[in-house]
Structures are given as structure tokens and as C-alpha cells.
Amino acid sequence: MSNFMSLPEVIKSSLLLWLTVISFLLLIEFLRYYHTERSRLRLFASAAEVLFAFTIDMILITQIEEMGDLMIGIPAVSVIVLNAVLTAIMVLELLHILRSHKQKLSPLSLKESMDHLPTGICFYYDGGQTKLVNLKMESISQRLFGENISNAEYLWNAVSDGDTPYAVTRGERPIICFDDGTAYSFDRRRVMLNDTPIWELLAFDITEEYRLTAELREKQRQADYINTRLKALNSTIQYVIMEKETLQIKINIHDSFGQTLLMTKRYLADPEQTDKGEMLRLWRRNIALLKNEEREEWQHPYYVTLSHAEKLGVRVVLTGELPEKKHLVPVINSAIIVHVTNVLRHAQGNEAYITVEETADSYRLRFTNNGKSPEGKIRENGGLANLREKTESIGGSMQISSSPAFALSLTLPKKSEEEQNGI
């Protein structure tokens, strides 16, 4: 049987290189065991494998260098078998390491699992020094500031104060939404790590919830708009019905007077051919209609405006009686409309209070509500500006106060300009 030294140089070099590679791989596996393996028996076995492989490797190298001066005479077959056995051991150890890597948790596997979470995670100390950051939180920082997290305290302050172009809400639970619709809700709490306080910062992906909320808000806005239109349409329909009924009453009164006049004309022409009692009954009924001063509710000049306010959800509480002089009705009617509109739009209330006081030569009307107070000085534009113009055009005055609550005051003259001038 030939020994190792009698083999051709190419085969000897290949076997020696093969054994050297196996020896280094076994050394790497031993080092891996040393850091992760808890079984001493497996650790000692791995060390023995490395020592045995390196010993055989050194013997073969020595034989080649001394060219036979150290004649150990290892059979060639034995070298090949040893290489095969050591290769098989190395493969088995590698498979064991791979299985252990999948089955056992390590700091590296924990970090890898956190990096695949859809939630951004960051642990940092006071001052902003990070302890652990996953890829999702780094991605959020890149989109916000164009760089990875270097100071986690700066990231939290920016999102909680709303100092980013993507801020939706601020505070302890801030929300940001990027241009592509991706939204995140941040939460922060203080925890203890080895008796050391540390901050846990989380960023939850709420893209779907934010989208649904935005859609619901838009649908609610559309529903409110449609509801307002329907209320206005209902008020208009009621007004048209009221006008139709008024016209019918006027037609009936006109027909009644016409019938009475015709009967009177016949009586004057031929008293004997006319029922005098029926004629007198018709006259009495028509005179009673003319003399009757009690009006229906719809006949009051402010009925439509007050009914419209009620349809919009604003209850008008009136103290005193609204003036019904012809020159005052358009101004007061406009004031009620402007006040009800402001209660709904700005004060967000549901009750409008109107107080009327009568003096010797004027009426004083005060408009207040149960809504929230104005946040600053009130600007007179739109309805308020038009109301002031109408008030001053009849010789009245208008005052507005915003503190401690909104109040609109009108002082209106009892007499019109024609009456004051004796016209």
C-alpha cells in the first residue's frame, strides 16, 4: 500500500489544501460554539476536532518539507479517509449551527425580527442617544428629515410639536401623513432597563384608519351640506304653501265682497226681488272680516324668518315684542337672519336670544346666544356690514361686543324719516 509521500505532487497538494480548509472551517465553527453553545460536551468535542485536524495537517506539511527525513509513512488511503471523515464532521456541525440559528433566539435574531415589523420602534436615553432602532423608524426619519436617527429626542419634539410639513395633529399622540397617504401615529412612554430609565418611542401605521376617517369626514361634510339644502328647501316649500293659502283667502274674500255688491245692486234696483236678510248676513260677515284684528301666526311679519331659524336647529328665545313698523321690519328681519347664521357658523350654538326694550322715541334690540365666545375682535364684513348699512340708513345705530361674550345691539327710531319730517 502506497503512503502519502509516494503520491504525485498535484494529488498531495490537493489533499493538503483540502485538509487545511477543513481545519479552518472547523475552527470557525468552534468559535461559533464558544459564543453561542451552552453544552460543554459539544464545545469540548468541537475543540478536539479542530486540534485533531490541525495535528494531521501539520504532520503532512512536515513530511513534505523534510522530504522523508521524518518517515512516519501515513498511508495515502488513510489521508483520504481522514479528509472525508473530517469533511463529514464539518458538514454535520454546520447543519447543527444552522438549525440552532433558526430555533434559538439571539440578540441578532431579535434585531432582525424587529426590523421586519410594520411598527417603528426606537429606544433612547434622555438627551436623544439611541439604544435600539428598527428599520421602519429609520425609514420614517429618512422621509421626515432626509437622514437616519442621530437624536431621537429631536425626532419626538418635531412630531409632537407639529414642526414637520406632514403634521396632522400634535401633542402626546401626534399623527403625521406623508404625500402618498401613509399615516403614522406616535406614542412615547418611559420604561426601565436594568434600573436605568429609557424612552420607548413607537410609530404605528394607521394608513387605512386615517383614509377611512378622511372619507367619513368628507361624507359627513356632504351630508351636512345636503341637510342644510333640504332644510332651506323645506322652508321655501312652506313659504310657497303659505303664500298660496294667503292668495286663496284673498280670492275668497274678493269673491265674497263681489257677491255682496251684486246682491246690493239688485236690491237697490228691485227691492222686492232680493232677499234682504241674506244681503244683510253677507254684509255682516264681510264687515266682521274687515274688523277682525287678530291675525293668524303666519300673518306676522317675522314668521318666515323665525320658522327658518327653527328648521336650521336654532331656537329663538324672544323677550319683548318685535316692532312691526313698516320701516323697521326689513332691518330687524335682516338682523335675525345674520344673527342665526353667526350662531350656526361661528358660535356653534343652538339658541339665539333677542331682547326688545321700548323707549319714548326708539327701540333697543340686543342679540346674544349660548355658543362659544369669539376668539378675537370681530370683523364687520358680509352680513354684519350690510346690516350696519341698513340700520344707519333709517337713522339707527349698531354696536358689537365680543367680550366676555358676543352681543349685537341695535337702536332703531320709532318714527321713519318721513314721519319725522312731517311728510
C-alpha positions in Angstrom: 0.0 0.0 0.0 1.5 3.4 -1.0 1.9 6.1 1.5 1.2 9.7 1.3 4.7 10.8 0.2 4.6 8.5 -2.9 1.6 10.2 -4.4 2.1 12.7 -7.3 2.7 16.3 -6.2 -0.7 17.5 -7.6 -2.6 15.0 -5.5 -0.6 15.6 -2.4 -1.1 19.4 -2.7 -4.9 19.0 -3.3 -5.3 16.7 -0.2 -3.2 19.0 1.9 -5.2 22.1 0.8 -8.4 20.2 1.4 -7.3 19.3 4.9 -6.2 22.9 5.6 -9.6 24.4 4.5 -11.5 21.8 6.7 -9.3 22.7 9.7 -10.1 26.4 9.4 -13.8 25.8 8.9 -13.8 23.6 12.0 -12.0 26.4 13.9 -14.7 28.9 12.8 -17.4 26.5 14.0 -15.6 26.1 17.3 -15.6 29.9 17.7 -19.3 30.0 16.9 -20.0 27.3 19.5 -17.8 29.2 22.0 -20.1 32.3 21.8 -23.5 30.6 21.5 -23.3 27.0 22.7 -24.2 26.2 26.3 -23.3 22.5 26.2 -19.7 21.9 27.4 -19.6 18.4 25.9 -20.3 19.8 22.4 -17.8 22.6 23.0 -15.0 20.1 24.0 -15.9 17.8 21.1 -15.5 20.7 18.7 -12.2 21.7 20.2 -10.9 18.1 19.9 -12.0 18.1 16.2 -10.1 21.3 15.5 -7.0 20.0 17.3 -7.0 16.7 15.5 -7.5 18.3 12.1 -4.6 20.8 12.7 -2.4 18.0 14.0 -2.8 15.8 10.9 -2.4 18.9 8.7 0.9 19.8 10.5 2.2 16.2 10.2 1.6 16.2 6.4 3.2 19.6 6.0 6.2 18.4 8.0 6.6 15.3 5.8 6.5 17.4 2.6 9.1 19.9 3.9 11.6 17.4 5.3 11.2 15.2 2.1 11.2 12.0 4.0 13.6 12.7 6.9 10.7 12.2 9.2 9.4 8.9 7.8 6.0 8.5 9.5 4.6 6.8 6.4 0.9 7.7 6.7 -0.9 5.6 4.1 -2.5 7.6 1.3 -5.8 5.9 1.8 -5.8 6.9 5.4 -5.3 10.6 4.5 -8.1 10.4 2.0 -10.4 8.7 4.6 -9.4 11.3 7.3 -10.2 14.2 4.9 -13.6 12.6 4.1 -14.4 12.0 7.8 -13.4 15.5 8.8 -15.4 16.9 5.9 -18.5 15.0 7.0 -18.0 16.2 10.6 -17.6 19.8 9.4 -20.9 19.5 7.3 -22.8 18.0 10.3 -21.6 20.7 12.6 -22.6 23.3 10.0 -26.1 21.9 9.8 -26.4 21.8 13.5 -25.4 25.5 13.7 -28.0 26.4 11.0 -30.7 24.5 12.9 -29.7 26.2 16.2 -29.8 29.6 14.5 -33.4 29.1 13.4 -34.6 27.6 16.7 -32.8 29.8 19.3 -33.2 33.4 20.0 -30.1 35.6 20.0 -29.6 39.4 20.1 -29.0 39.3 16.3 -32.2 37.3 15.6 -34.2 39.7 17.9 -32.9 42.7 15.9 -33.7 41.0 12.6 -37.3 40.3 13.8 -37.8 43.9 14.9 -36.5 45.2 11.6 -39.3 43.3 9.8 -42.1 44.8 12.0 -44.5 47.3 10.3 -44.3 49.4 13.5 -41.5 51.9 14.0 -39.5 51.2 17.2 -36.9 53.3 19.0 -35.4 53.1 22.4 -33.3 56.0 23.6 -31.9 57.6 26.7 -32.5 61.2 28.0 -30.8 63.5 25.6 -31.6 61.5 22.5 -28.9 58.8 22.4 -30.4 55.8 20.8 -30.2 52.3 22.2 -32.1 50.4 19.6 -33.8 51.5 16.3 -35.5 49.3 13.8 -35.6 49.8 10.0 -39.1 51.2 10.0 -38.3 54.0 12.3 -35.1 54.8 10.3 -37.3 54.9 7.2 -39.7 57.4 8.8 -36.7 59.6 9.9 -35.4 59.5 6.3 -38.7 60.7 4.9 -39.0 63.4 7.6 -35.5 64.8 7.7 -33.6 63.0 4.9 -31.2 61.2 7.3 -31.2 58.4 9.9 -31.9 59.0 13.5 -29.0 60.6 15.3 -31.0 62.2 18.0 -34.3 60.5 18.9 -35.3 63.4 21.2 -35.2 65.8 18.2 -37.5 63.4 16.3 -40.0 63.2 19.1 -40.0 67.0 19.6 -40.5 67.6 15.9 -43.6 65.4 15.5 -45.1 66.2 18.9 -44.8 70.0 18.2 -46.1 69.7 14.7 -42.8 71.1 13.2 -42.9 69.0 10.1 -44.7 69.6 6.8 -46.6 66.3 7.3 -48.1 67.1 10.7 -51.8 66.3 11.1 -52.1 66.5 14.9 -49.7 67.4 17.7 -49.4 66.6 21.4 -48.9 63.3 23.3 -50.3 61.2 20.4 -49.2 63.1 17.3 -50.1 62.0 13.8 -48.2 62.6 10.5 -49.4 61.8 7.0 -46.9 61.7 4.0 -47.8 62.8 0.5 -48.5 59.2 -0.6 -51.2 58.9 2.1 -49.1 56.8 4.5 -50.0 57.9 8.1 -48.3 57.1 11.4 -49.4 57.7 15.0 -46.6 58.2 17.5 -46.7 57.1 21.2 -44.0 57.5 23.8 -43.6 56.1 27.3 -40.9 55.8 29.9 -39.7 52.3 30.9 -36.8 50.9 33.0 -33.9 48.9 31.5 -31.5 47.4 34.1 -32.6 50.1 36.7 -31.9 52.8 34.1 -34.8 54.9 32.7 -35.2 54.8 28.9 -37.8 56.1 26.5 -39.8 53.8 24.2 -40.9 55.5 21.0 -43.4 53.7 18.7 -44.8 54.7 15.3 -48.0 52.8 14.4 -49.0 52.5 10.8 -52.6 53.9 10.7 -52.8 54.5 6.9 -56.1 52.5 6.5 -57.7 54.0 9.6 -56.7 57.6 8.5 -58.0 57.0 5.0 -61.4 55.8 6.3 -61.6 58.7 8.7 -60.9 61.2 6.0 -63.6 59.5 3.8 -66.1 59.6 6.7 -65.3 63.2 7.4 -65.9 64.1 3.7 -69.2 62.2 3.6 -70.3 63.9 6.8 -69.5 67.3 5.3 -71.5 66.4 2.2 -74.4 65.1 4.3 -74.4 68.4 6.3 -74.4 70.4 3.1 -77.3 68.3 1.8 -79.2 68.5 5.1 -78.8 72.3 5.0 -80.1 72.5 1.5 -83.0 70.2 2.4 -83.9 72.4 5.4 -83.8 75.5 3.2 -85.9 73.8 0.5 -88.4 72.7 3.2 -88.6 76.3 4.4 -89.1 77.5 0.9 -91.9 75.0 0.3 -93.6 76.1 3.4 -93.4 79.7 2.4 -94.8 78.9 -1.1 -97.7 76.9 0.5 -98.3 79.8 2.9 -98.4 82.3 0.0 -100.7 80.0 -1.9 -103.1 79.8 1.1 -102.9 83.6 1.5 -103.8 84.1 -2.1 -106.7 81.7 -1.8 -108.0 83.6 1.2 -107.7 86.9 -0.7 -109.6 85.3 -3.6 -112.4 84.1 -1.3 -112.7 87.5 0.3 -112.8 89.1 -3.1 -115.5 86.8 -4.3 -117.5 87.3 -1.1 -117.4 91.1 -1.5 -118.3 90.8 -5.2 -121.3 88.6 -4.3 -122.4 91.1 -1.7 -122.0 94.1 -4.0 -124.0 92.4 -6.7 -126.8 91.5 -4.3 -126.8 95.1 -3.0 -127.0 96.4 -6.6 -130.1 94.2 -7.3 -131.7 95.3 -4.1 -131.3 98.9 -5.0 -132.8 98.2 -8.4 -135.6 95.9 -7.3 -136.0 95.5 -3.5 -138.9 93.1 -3.9 -136.9 90.6 -5.9 -133.9 90.5 -3.5 -133.6 88.6 -0.2 -132.9 91.4 2.2 -132.0 89.1 5.1 -129.4 87.2 3.0 -127.9 90.5 1.9 -127.6 91.8 5.4 -126.0 88.5 6.5 -123.3 88.8 3.8 -122.6 92.4 4.8 -122.2 91.4 8.4 -119.8 88.6 7.6 -117.7 90.9 5.3 -117.6 93.7 7.9 -116.6 91.2 10.5 -113.7 90.1 8.3 -112.5 93.7 8.0 -112.9 94.5 11.6 -111.2 91.3 12.9 -107.7 92.4 14.1 -106.5 89.1 15.4 -104.1 87.6 12.8 -103.0 84.1 12.2 -99.5 83.1 13.1 -98.3 83.1 9.5 -99.5 86.7 9.1 -96.8 88.1 11.4 -94.0 89.9 9.5 -91.2 87.8 11.1 -92.9 84.4 10.8 -90.9 83.1 7.8 -87.5 84.2 9.3 -88.2 82.6 12.7 -89.6 79.4 11.2 -86.5 79.2 9.0 -84.2 79.5 12.1 -86.2 76.7 13.8 -85.7 74.5 10.8 -82.0 75.1 10.9 -81.9 73.9 14.5 -81.7 77.3 16.3 -84.3 78.1 18.9 -85.1 81.8 19.0 -85.9 83.0 22.6 -87.7 86.3 22.4 -88.1 88.7 25.3 -90.4 91.5 24.5 -92.3 92.2 21.2 -90.6 92.8 17.9 -91.6 96.1 16.3 -93.8 95.9 13.3 -93.5 99.4 11.9 -93.1 99.3 8.2 -89.6 101.0 8.1 -88.2 98.7 10.9 -89.3 95.3 9.7 -86.6 94.9 6.9 -83.8 95.9 9.2 -84.9 93.6 12.1 -85.6 90.8 9.7 -82.0 91.1 8.4 -80.6 91.3 11.9 -82.4 88.0 12.8 -81.0 86.3 9.7 -77.5 87.5 10.3 -77.6 86.5 14.0 -78.9 83.0 13.3 -76.3 82.5 10.7 -73.5 83.5 13.0 -74.8 81.3 15.8 -74.6 78.3 13.5 -71.4 79.1 11.7 -69.2 80.7 14.3 -70.6 80.2 17.8 -71.7 76.7 17.1 -74.7 77.2 19.4 -78.4 76.2 19.2 -80.2 79.1 20.9 -80.4 82.7 19.9 -81.7 85.3 22.4 -83.4 88.5 21.3 -84.3 91.2 23.9 -86.5 94.1 22.9 -86.8 97.3 25.0 -89.0 100.2 24.1 -88.2 103.8 25.0 -90.0 107.1 24.2 -88.6 107.5 20.8 -86.7 104.3 19.9 -86.5 100.5 20.2 -83.4 98.8 21.6 -82.7 95.2 20.5 -79.9 93.0 21.9 -78.9 89.8 20.2 -76.9 87.1 22.1 -76.5 83.3 22.0 -75.5 80.2 24.0 -72.5 79.4 21.8 -68.8 79.9 22.4 -67.3 83.3 22.7 -65.3 84.9 19.8 -61.5 84.2 19.9 -60.7 87.8 18.9 -62.0 91.1 17.6 -65.0 90.7 15.2 -64.5 92.0 11.7 -67.6 93.5 10.1 -67.9 92.0 6.7 -70.6 90.3 4.7 -73.9 90.2 6.7 -72.8 92.4 9.5 -71.6 95.1 7.2 -74.9 95.1 5.2 -76.8 95.2 8.5 -74.9 98.3 9.7 -75.6 100.0 6.3 -79.4 99.2 6.6 -79.5 100.3 10.2 -77.8 103.6 9.6 -79.9 104.3 6.5 -83.0 104.6 8.7 -81.3 106.7 11.3 -80.4 103.9 13.7 -77.1 102.7 15.3 -75.4 99.4 15.7 -72.8 98.2 18.3 -70.9 94.9 18.5 -69.0 93.5 21.5 -67.0 90.3 21.7 -66.0 90.1 25.4 -67.0 88.4 27.6 -69.4 87.0 25.0 -70.8 88.1 21.6 -73.5 90.7 21.7 -75.2 92.7 18.9 -77.1 95.8 19.8 -79.4 97.9 17.6 -81.0 101.2 18.4 -83.8 101.9 16.0 -86.0 105.1 15.8 -89.7 104.7 16.2 -90.6 107.2 13.5 -89.4 107.0 9.9 -87.7 109.9 8.3 -91.0 110.8 6.5 -92.8 110.9 9.9 -90.0 112.9 11.5 -90.1 115.4 8.6 -93.9 115.6 8.8 -94.4 114.2 5.4 
